[in-house]
Amino acid sequence: MNEKTTCDILIRNTSILDENFQIRRSIFIAIQNGTILSITSEEPSCLTATETIDGKDLLWMPGLIDGHMHTGQQLLKGAVLDELPMIWTRIMLPFESTLTPEKMRLSASLAALEMIKNGTTGFVDAGSYFMEEAARVYLASGLRGALSHSSMDQGNFPDSIRQTTEEVLASEDRLFDEFHGKGNLKVFYSLRALMNCSPALIRATAGRATERNTFFQAHMNEYAGEVNYTLEKFQLRPVEYLDSLGVLNADFLSAHSIMVSAHERSLLAENQVKVVHCPFSNCGKGVPDTPSLLEQGICTGLGTDGTAHGGLSLWNEMKIFRSVMNSFWGVKNADPAVMPAKTILKMATENGAHLLGEEKSGVLKEGFKADLISINWRQPHLLATNNPVNTLLECVCGNDVSDSIVNGKLLMRNRQVLTLDEEKILWQAEKYFTSGEVSE
Protein backbone atom coordinates (compact mmCIF):
# COMPACT_ATOMS: atom_id res chain seq x y z
CA MET A 1 0.00 0.00 0.00
CA ASN A 2 1.45 3.36 -1.02
CA GLU A 3 1.93 5.86 1.80
CA LYS A 4 0.02 9.07 1.23
CA THR A 5 1.79 12.41 1.14
CA THR A 6 0.28 15.82 1.83
CA CYS A 7 0.06 18.74 -0.54
CA ASP A 8 -1.00 22.28 0.30
CA ILE A 9 -3.80 22.67 -2.26
CA LEU A 10 -5.56 20.17 -4.52
CA ILE A 11 -7.83 21.53 -7.25
CA ARG A 12 -10.18 18.77 -8.34
CA ASN A 13 -11.93 18.04 -11.62
CA THR A 14 -11.26 21.34 -13.35
CA SER A 15 -10.21 22.80 -16.70
CA ILE A 16 -6.91 24.52 -17.47
CA LEU A 17 -5.26 26.67 -20.11
CA ASP A 18 -2.11 24.64 -20.68
CA GLU A 19 1.38 25.69 -21.78
CA ASN A 20 0.37 25.37 -25.46
CA PHE A 21 -2.69 27.62 -24.91
CA GLN A 22 -5.03 24.69 -25.33
CA ILE A 23 -7.94 23.89 -23.01
CA ARG A 24 -7.68 20.62 -21.08
CA ARG A 25 -10.63 19.32 -19.09
CA SER A 26 -11.12 16.97 -16.13
CA ILE A 27 -7.78 17.94 -14.64
CA PHE A 28 -6.40 17.71 -11.08
CA ILE A 29 -3.77 20.25 -9.94
CA ALA A 30 -1.65 19.64 -6.84
CA ILE A 31 0.31 22.53 -5.30
CA GLN A 32 3.06 22.13 -2.72
CA ASN A 33 5.65 24.58 -1.32
CA GLY A 34 4.75 27.32 -3.77
CA THR A 35 5.10 25.20 -6.91
CA ILE A 36 2.83 23.10 -9.11
CA LEU A 37 3.52 19.57 -7.94
CA SER A 38 1.40 17.77 -10.52
CA ILE A 39 -1.16 18.26 -13.27
CA THR A 40 -2.96 14.99 -13.98
CA SER A 41 -6.08 13.69 -15.70
CA GLU A 42 -6.81 11.37 -12.77
CA GLU A 43 -7.10 12.25 -9.09
CA PRO A 44 -3.73 11.46 -7.44
CA SER A 45 -4.50 8.62 -5.04
CA CYS A 46 -1.29 9.06 -3.08
CA LEU A 47 -2.04 12.68 -2.07
CA THR A 48 -4.04 14.22 0.72
CA ALA A 49 -4.56 17.97 0.67
CA THR A 50 -4.59 20.60 3.38
CA GLU A 51 -7.11 22.49 1.26
CA THR A 52 -9.26 21.10 -1.55
CA ILE A 53 -10.94 23.23 -4.19
CA ASP A 54 -13.81 21.96 -6.31
CA GLY A 55 -12.81 23.04 -9.81
CA LYS A 56 -16.15 22.40 -11.47
CA ASP A 57 -17.17 25.30 -13.76
CA LEU A 58 -13.74 26.91 -13.33
CA LEU A 59 -10.99 27.45 -15.87
CA TRP A 60 -7.54 27.80 -14.33
CA MET A 61 -4.83 29.72 -16.13
CA PRO A 62 -1.56 31.51 -15.34
CA GLY A 63 -2.02 34.75 -13.44
CA LEU A 64 -1.70 37.93 -15.47
CA ILE A 65 1.49 40.02 -15.24
CA ASP A 66 1.24 43.81 -15.43
CA GLY A 67 4.59 44.79 -16.92
CA HIS A 68 4.29 48.53 -16.29
CA MET A 69 2.18 50.34 -13.71
CA HIS A 70 2.39 53.28 -11.30
CA THR A 71 1.29 52.73 -7.70
CA GLY A 72 1.85 56.41 -6.93
CA GLN A 73 -0.85 57.50 -9.37
CA GLN A 74 -3.73 55.44 -7.93
CA LEU A 75 -5.38 58.50 -6.39
CA LEU A 76 -5.35 60.28 -9.78
CA LYS A 77 -7.90 57.93 -11.33
CA GLY A 78 -10.27 59.87 -13.59
CA ALA A 79 -8.12 63.02 -13.58
CA VAL A 80 -6.22 62.65 -16.85
CA LEU A 81 -8.70 61.46 -19.49
CA ASP A 82 -9.39 64.12 -22.17
CA GLU A 83 -6.66 66.38 -20.78
CA LEU A 84 -4.30 68.14 -23.16
CA PRO A 85 -0.60 67.17 -23.25
CA MET A 86 1.64 66.94 -21.37
CA ILE A 87 -0.30 65.26 -18.58
CA TRP A 88 2.85 63.85 -17.00
CA THR A 89 4.44 67.24 -16.37
CA ARG A 90 1.18 69.15 -15.81
CA ILE A 91 -0.78 66.67 -13.66
CA MET A 92 1.01 63.45 -12.71
CA LEU A 93 4.39 64.70 -11.56
CA PRO A 94 2.94 67.62 -9.55
CA PHE A 95 0.60 65.15 -7.82
CA GLU A 96 3.42 62.73 -7.03
CA SER A 97 5.35 65.61 -5.49
CA THR A 98 2.56 65.86 -2.88
CA LEU A 99 2.65 62.19 -1.90
CA THR A 100 3.03 61.31 1.77
CA PRO A 101 3.65 57.94 3.42
CA GLU A 102 -0.05 57.78 4.26
CA LYS A 103 -1.15 58.51 0.69
CA MET A 104 1.25 55.90 -0.65
CA ARG A 105 -0.06 53.26 1.74
CA LEU A 106 -3.61 53.97 0.60
CA SER A 107 -2.54 54.00 -3.05
CA ALA A 108 -0.76 50.66 -2.72
CA SER A 109 -3.67 49.13 -0.81
CA LEU A 110 -6.13 50.13 -3.53
CA ALA A 111 -3.77 49.02 -6.30
CA ALA A 112 -3.12 45.63 -4.67
CA LEU A 113 -6.82 45.09 -4.13
CA GLU A 114 -7.62 46.05 -7.71
CA MET A 115 -4.94 43.78 -9.15
CA ILE A 116 -5.97 40.76 -7.11
CA LYS A 117 -9.62 41.16 -8.07
CA ASN A 118 -8.66 41.53 -11.75
CA GLY A 119 -6.57 38.36 -11.85
CA THR A 120 -3.17 40.04 -11.84
CA THR A 121 -0.68 38.01 -9.84
CA GLY A 122 2.52 39.90 -10.72
CA PHE A 123 3.46 43.47 -11.57
CA VAL A 124 6.35 45.82 -12.36
CA ASP A 125 6.03 49.25 -10.75
CA ALA A 126 7.76 51.99 -12.74
CA GLY A 127 8.71 53.94 -9.63
CA SER A 128 7.48 56.74 -7.42
CA TYR A 129 8.17 58.08 -3.93
CA PHE A 130 7.78 56.53 -0.46
CA MET A 131 8.07 53.17 -2.19
CA GLU A 132 9.04 51.55 1.10
CA GLU A 133 5.46 52.12 2.23
CA ALA A 134 4.15 50.53 -0.96
CA ALA A 135 6.49 47.58 -0.48
CA ARG A 136 5.09 46.87 2.98
CA VAL A 137 1.54 46.81 1.60
CA TYR A 138 2.50 44.56 -1.30
CA LEU A 139 4.28 42.19 1.08
CA ALA A 140 1.08 41.81 3.06
CA SER A 141 -0.99 41.37 -0.12
CA GLY A 142 1.00 38.34 -1.26
CA LEU A 143 1.36 39.62 -4.83
CA ARG A 144 4.54 38.99 -6.78
CA GLY A 145 6.07 42.25 -7.92
CA ALA A 146 9.04 44.47 -8.69
CA LEU A 147 9.34 47.98 -7.28
CA SER A 148 11.51 50.95 -8.22
CA HIS A 149 12.31 54.38 -6.87
CA SER A 150 11.51 57.25 -9.25
CA SER A 151 14.92 58.23 -10.64
CA MET A 152 15.53 61.70 -12.08
CA ASP A 153 18.40 64.12 -11.49
CA GLN A 154 17.78 66.89 -14.00
CA GLY A 155 14.75 69.03 -14.76
CA ASN A 156 12.53 71.62 -13.12
CA PHE A 157 10.91 69.71 -10.26
CA PRO A 158 9.18 70.68 -7.01
CA ASP A 159 11.61 70.76 -4.08
CA SER A 160 9.95 67.71 -2.49
CA ILE A 161 11.15 65.39 -5.26
CA ARG A 162 14.30 67.14 -6.50
CA GLN A 163 17.38 64.93 -6.07
CA THR A 164 21.01 64.97 -7.10
CA THR A 165 22.56 61.99 -8.87
CA GLU A 166 24.03 60.75 -5.59
CA GLU A 167 20.73 61.17 -3.75
CA VAL A 168 18.83 59.22 -6.43
CA LEU A 169 21.29 56.33 -6.27
CA ALA A 170 21.18 56.31 -2.48
CA SER A 171 17.36 56.16 -2.55
CA GLU A 172 17.45 53.29 -5.06
CA ASP A 173 20.02 51.43 -2.98
CA ARG A 174 18.00 51.79 0.24
CA LEU A 175 14.89 50.35 -1.40
CA PHE A 176 16.91 47.47 -2.86
CA ASP A 177 18.70 46.67 0.40
CA GLU A 178 15.48 46.56 2.40
CA PHE A 179 13.08 44.78 0.07
CA HIS A 180 14.79 42.91 -2.77
CA GLY A 181 14.09 39.22 -2.29
CA LYS A 182 11.74 39.84 0.63
CA GLY A 183 8.58 37.76 0.31
CA ASN A 184 7.51 37.79 -3.35
CA LEU A 185 9.12 41.17 -4.05
CA LYS A 186 12.07 42.32 -6.11
CA VAL A 187 13.54 45.76 -6.59
CA PHE A 188 14.51 47.03 -10.04
CA TYR A 189 16.61 50.10 -10.78
CA SER A 190 14.95 52.68 -13.00
CA LEU A 191 15.23 55.71 -15.23
CA ARG A 192 11.99 57.70 -15.12
CA ALA A 193 12.53 59.56 -18.41
CA LEU A 194 15.73 60.02 -20.41
CA MET A 195 15.30 63.79 -20.67
CA ASN A 196 15.32 63.93 -16.86
CA CYS A 197 18.31 61.63 -16.34
CA SER A 198 21.91 62.70 -16.79
CA PRO A 199 24.37 60.41 -18.59
CA ALA A 200 26.06 59.89 -15.23
CA LEU A 201 22.81 58.67 -13.65
CA ILE A 202 22.04 56.40 -16.59
CA ARG A 203 25.46 54.74 -16.44
CA ALA A 204 25.39 54.46 -12.65
CA THR A 205 21.86 53.03 -12.58
CA ALA A 206 22.73 50.39 -15.17
CA GLY A 207 25.91 49.61 -13.27
CA ARG A 208 24.06 49.19 -9.97
CA ALA A 209 21.55 46.83 -11.59
CA THR A 210 24.35 44.71 -13.06
CA GLU A 211 26.30 44.61 -9.79
CA ARG A 212 23.22 43.56 -7.86
CA ASN A 213 21.93 41.10 -10.47
CA THR A 214 18.59 42.77 -11.01
CA PHE A 215 16.72 44.50 -13.83
CA PHE A 216 16.51 48.17 -14.69
CA GLN A 217 13.79 49.93 -16.64
CA ALA A 218 12.90 53.20 -18.35
CA HIS A 219 10.08 54.96 -20.17
CA MET A 220 11.26 54.79 -23.78
CA ASN A 221 10.12 56.26 -27.12
CA GLU A 222 6.75 57.24 -25.68
CA TYR A 223 6.45 60.82 -26.91
CA ALA A 224 7.75 62.66 -29.97
CA GLY A 225 9.28 65.21 -27.60
CA GLU A 226 11.27 62.47 -25.89
CA VAL A 227 12.64 61.22 -29.21
CA ASN A 228 13.42 64.76 -30.31
CA TYR A 229 15.30 65.41 -27.05
CA THR A 230 17.93 62.75 -27.67
CA LEU A 231 18.09 63.60 -31.39
CA GLU A 232 18.76 67.26 -30.64
CA LYS A 233 21.16 66.70 -27.74
CA PHE A 234 23.04 63.60 -28.87
CA GLN A 235 22.03 63.15 -32.55
CA LEU A 236 20.73 59.71 -31.60
CA ARG A 237 17.28 58.24 -31.05
CA PRO A 238 16.56 57.05 -27.46
CA VAL A 239 17.46 53.38 -27.95
CA GLU A 240 20.54 54.36 -29.95
CA TYR A 241 21.55 56.76 -27.18
CA LEU A 242 21.38 54.06 -24.49
CA ASP A 243 23.30 51.72 -26.77
CA SER A 244 26.03 54.38 -27.12
CA LEU A 245 26.30 54.40 -23.32
CA GLY A 246 26.68 50.60 -23.30
CA VAL A 247 23.72 49.97 -21.00
CA LEU A 248 21.39 47.87 -23.16
CA ASN A 249 21.16 44.21 -22.17
CA ALA A 250 18.73 41.37 -21.45
CA ASP A 251 17.95 42.84 -18.02
CA PHE A 252 16.62 46.12 -19.41
CA LEU A 253 12.86 46.79 -19.70
CA SER A 254 11.91 49.30 -22.36
CA ALA A 255 8.45 50.56 -21.37
CA HIS A 256 5.99 51.85 -23.99
CA SER A 257 8.38 51.67 -26.98
CA ILE A 258 5.89 53.19 -29.41
CA MET A 259 8.01 55.32 -31.76
CA VAL A 260 10.79 52.82 -32.38
CA SER A 261 12.72 52.91 -35.66
CA ALA A 262 13.86 49.84 -37.60
CA HIS A 263 17.44 50.40 -36.42
CA GLU A 264 16.28 50.70 -32.82
CA ARG A 265 14.35 47.44 -33.15
CA SER A 266 17.51 45.74 -34.35
CA LEU A 267 19.37 47.09 -31.30
CA LEU A 268 16.63 45.83 -28.97
CA ALA A 269 16.83 42.38 -30.55
CA GLU A 270 20.63 42.31 -30.57
CA ASN A 271 20.78 43.17 -26.86
CA GLN A 272 17.80 40.96 -25.90
CA VAL A 273 15.99 43.94 -24.38
CA LYS A 274 12.46 43.30 -23.13
CA VAL A 275 9.60 45.57 -24.20
CA VAL A 276 6.31 46.52 -22.52
CA HIS A 277 3.32 48.08 -24.31
CA CYS A 278 0.48 49.86 -22.49
CA PRO A 279 -2.38 49.81 -25.03
CA PHE A 280 -4.96 52.17 -23.50
CA SER A 281 -2.38 54.78 -22.50
CA ASN A 282 -0.46 54.41 -25.76
CA CYS A 283 -3.52 54.94 -27.97
CA GLY A 284 -3.24 58.70 -27.55
CA LYS A 285 0.39 58.71 -28.64
CA GLY A 286 0.82 56.15 -31.39
CA VAL A 287 0.73 52.49 -32.40
CA PRO A 288 3.80 50.32 -31.80
CA ASP A 289 5.04 47.95 -34.49
CA THR A 290 4.52 44.92 -32.30
CA PRO A 291 4.37 42.43 -35.19
CA SER A 292 7.93 43.41 -36.15
CA LEU A 293 9.12 43.25 -32.53
CA LEU A 294 7.76 39.73 -32.14
CA GLU A 295 9.12 38.63 -35.52
CA GLN A 296 12.58 39.72 -34.35
CA GLY A 297 12.25 37.59 -31.22
CA ILE A 298 11.92 40.52 -28.80
CA CYS A 299 10.14 39.51 -25.60
CA THR A 300 7.12 41.84 -25.47
CA GLY A 301 4.63 42.08 -22.62
CA LEU A 302 1.66 44.20 -21.65
CA GLY A 303 1.12 46.77 -18.94
CA THR A 304 -1.72 49.02 -17.85
CA ASP A 305 0.37 52.15 -17.24
CA GLY A 306 -2.14 52.37 -14.37
CA THR A 307 -3.40 53.42 -12.14
CA ALA A 308 -4.41 56.80 -13.52
CA HIS A 309 -4.67 55.42 -17.06
CA GLY A 310 -7.82 53.30 -17.21
CA GLY A 311 -7.23 51.27 -14.06
CA LEU A 312 -5.38 48.01 -13.59
CA SER A 313 -7.31 45.50 -15.70
CA LEU A 314 -5.14 43.61 -18.16
CA TRP A 315 -8.34 42.10 -19.60
CA ASN A 316 -9.22 45.60 -20.83
CA GLU A 317 -5.69 46.11 -22.14
CA MET A 318 -5.74 42.85 -24.09
CA LYS A 319 -9.02 43.73 -25.79
CA ILE A 320 -7.83 47.22 -26.67
CA PHE A 321 -4.52 45.86 -27.91
CA ARG A 322 -6.22 43.35 -30.20
CA SER A 323 -8.44 46.07 -31.68
CA VAL A 324 -5.58 48.53 -32.21
CA MET A 325 -3.31 45.93 -33.78
CA ASN A 326 -6.05 44.74 -36.12
CA SER A 327 -7.24 48.21 -37.17
CA PHE A 328 -3.74 49.56 -37.76
CA TRP A 329 -1.64 46.60 -38.95
CA GLY A 330 -4.27 43.99 -39.83
CA VAL A 331 -6.45 46.18 -42.05
CA LYS A 332 -3.42 47.68 -43.77
CA ASN A 333 -2.15 44.21 -44.70
CA ALA A 334 -5.53 42.44 -45.02
CA ASP A 335 -4.53 40.18 -42.10
CA PRO A 336 -7.38 39.92 -39.54
CA ALA A 337 -5.27 37.55 -37.40
CA VAL A 338 -2.24 39.82 -37.25
CA MET A 339 -2.30 39.49 -33.45
CA PRO A 340 -3.96 36.17 -32.52
CA ALA A 341 -5.61 35.56 -29.15
CA LYS A 342 -2.96 33.04 -28.11
CA THR A 343 -0.18 35.55 -28.82
CA ILE A 344 -1.83 38.24 -26.72
CA LEU A 345 -2.54 35.85 -23.84
CA LYS A 346 1.10 34.78 -23.94
CA MET A 347 2.21 38.42 -23.76
CA ALA A 348 0.14 38.90 -20.59
CA THR A 349 1.31 35.68 -18.91
CA GLU A 350 4.48 33.88 -20.01
CA ASN A 351 6.16 36.98 -21.48
CA GLY A 352 5.09 38.93 -18.43
CA ALA A 353 6.89 36.46 -16.22
CA HIS A 354 10.10 37.13 -18.18
CA LEU A 355 9.61 40.86 -17.52
CA LEU A 356 9.74 40.01 -13.83
CA GLY A 357 12.82 37.86 -14.29
CA GLU A 358 10.81 34.74 -13.45
CA GLU A 359 11.79 31.97 -15.84
CA LYS A 360 9.73 29.23 -14.17
CA SER A 361 6.47 31.12 -14.01
CA GLY A 362 3.71 32.34 -16.30
CA VAL A 363 2.76 28.81 -17.41
CA LEU A 364 0.74 26.02 -15.82
CA LYS A 365 3.39 23.34 -15.79
CA GLU A 366 4.74 20.89 -13.23
CA GLY A 367 7.69 22.37 -11.36
CA PHE A 368 6.69 25.96 -12.17
CA LYS A 369 5.67 28.53 -9.59
CA ALA A 370 2.07 28.25 -8.48
CA ASP A 371 0.85 31.66 -9.65
CA LEU A 372 -2.57 30.98 -11.13
CA ILE A 373 -6.12 32.27 -11.28
CA SER A 374 -9.51 30.74 -11.97
CA ILE A 375 -12.23 32.04 -14.26
CA ASN A 376 -15.87 31.36 -13.38
CA TRP A 377 -16.93 29.93 -16.74
CA ARG A 378 -20.57 29.17 -16.00
CA GLN A 379 -21.94 32.56 -17.03
CA PRO A 380 -24.14 33.65 -19.95
CA HIS A 381 -21.46 35.81 -21.57
CA LEU A 382 -18.99 32.88 -21.57
CA LEU A 383 -21.26 29.90 -22.28
CA ALA A 384 -21.50 28.41 -24.78
CA THR A 385 -18.46 29.05 -26.93
CA ASN A 386 -16.98 27.61 -30.10
CA ASN A 387 -13.48 28.56 -28.99
CA PRO A 388 -12.83 29.11 -25.26
CA VAL A 389 -9.36 30.60 -25.89
CA ASN A 390 -10.83 33.27 -28.14
CA THR A 391 -13.61 33.84 -25.60
CA LEU A 392 -11.02 34.38 -22.86
CA LEU A 393 -9.72 37.33 -24.81
CA GLU A 394 -12.99 38.65 -26.20
CA CYS A 395 -15.41 38.29 -23.30
CA VAL A 396 -13.72 37.72 -19.93
CA CYS A 397 -13.40 40.71 -17.60
CA GLY A 398 -11.93 41.17 -14.15
CA ASN A 399 -15.22 40.35 -12.40
CA ASP A 400 -15.05 36.83 -13.85
CA VAL A 401 -11.92 36.01 -11.83
CA SER A 402 -12.97 33.77 -8.95
CA ASP A 403 -9.71 32.72 -7.25
CA SER A 404 -6.11 33.88 -7.11
CA ILE A 405 -3.09 31.89 -5.95
CA VAL A 406 0.44 33.33 -5.77
CA ASN A 407 3.43 31.25 -4.73
CA GLY A 408 1.03 28.54 -3.63
CA LYS A 409 -0.95 30.83 -1.32
CA LEU A 410 -4.60 31.74 -1.81
CA LEU A 411 -4.98 35.51 -2.12
CA MET A 412 -8.63 35.38 -3.19
CA ARG A 413 -11.25 32.64 -2.89
CA ASN A 414 -14.67 32.97 -4.52
CA ARG A 415 -14.08 36.73 -5.07
CA GLN A 416 -13.24 37.27 -1.38
CA VAL A 417 -9.76 38.76 -0.91
CA LEU A 418 -8.06 36.94 1.96
CA THR A 419 -4.86 38.94 2.48
CA LEU A 420 -6.24 42.49 2.65
CA ASP A 421 -9.14 44.13 4.48
CA GLU A 422 -11.22 45.19 1.48
CA GLU A 423 -13.92 47.01 3.44
CA LYS A 424 -11.38 49.04 5.42
CA ILE A 425 -9.47 50.01 2.28
CA LEU A 426 -12.65 51.13 0.51
CA TRP A 427 -13.70 53.11 3.59
CA GLN A 428 -10.30 54.82 3.64
CA ALA A 429 -10.61 55.65 -0.06
CA GLU A 430 -14.10 57.10 0.37
CA LYS A 431 -12.92 59.24 3.27
CA TYR A 432 -9.92 60.49 1.30
CA PHE A 433 -12.03 61.58 -1.65
CA THR A 434 -14.61 63.31 0.55
CA SER A 435 -12.33 64.95 3.11
CA GLY A 436 -8.82 64.82 1.63
CA GLU A 437 -7.64 63.00 4.75
CA VAL A 438 -6.06 59.56 4.94
CA SER A 439 -7.25 57.52 7.90
CA GLU A 440 -5.21 54.62 9.22
Secondary structure, DSSP 8 states (H G I E B T S, - for coil): ----EEEEEEEEEEEEE-TTS-EEEEEEEEEETTEEEEEESS--TTEEEEEEEE-TTEEEEE-EEEEEE-GGGGGGTTSSTT--S-HIIIIIHHHHTT--HHHHHHHHHHHHHHHHHTTEEEEEE--BSSHHHHHHHHHHHT-EEEE-B----SS---GGG---HHHHHHHHHHHHHHHTTSTTEEE-EEEEEGGGS-HHHHHHHHHHHHHTT--EEEEES-SHHHHHHHHHHHSS-HHHHHHHTT--STTEEEEE--S--HHHHHHHHHTT-EEEE-HHHHTTT----HHHHHHTT--EEE---TTTTT-S-HHHHHHHHHHHHIIIIITTTT-TTSS-HHHHHHHHTHHHHHHTT-TT-SS--TTSB--EEEEE--STTTSS-S-HHHHHHHH--GGGEEEEEETTEEEEETTEESSS-HHHHHHHHHHHHHHS----
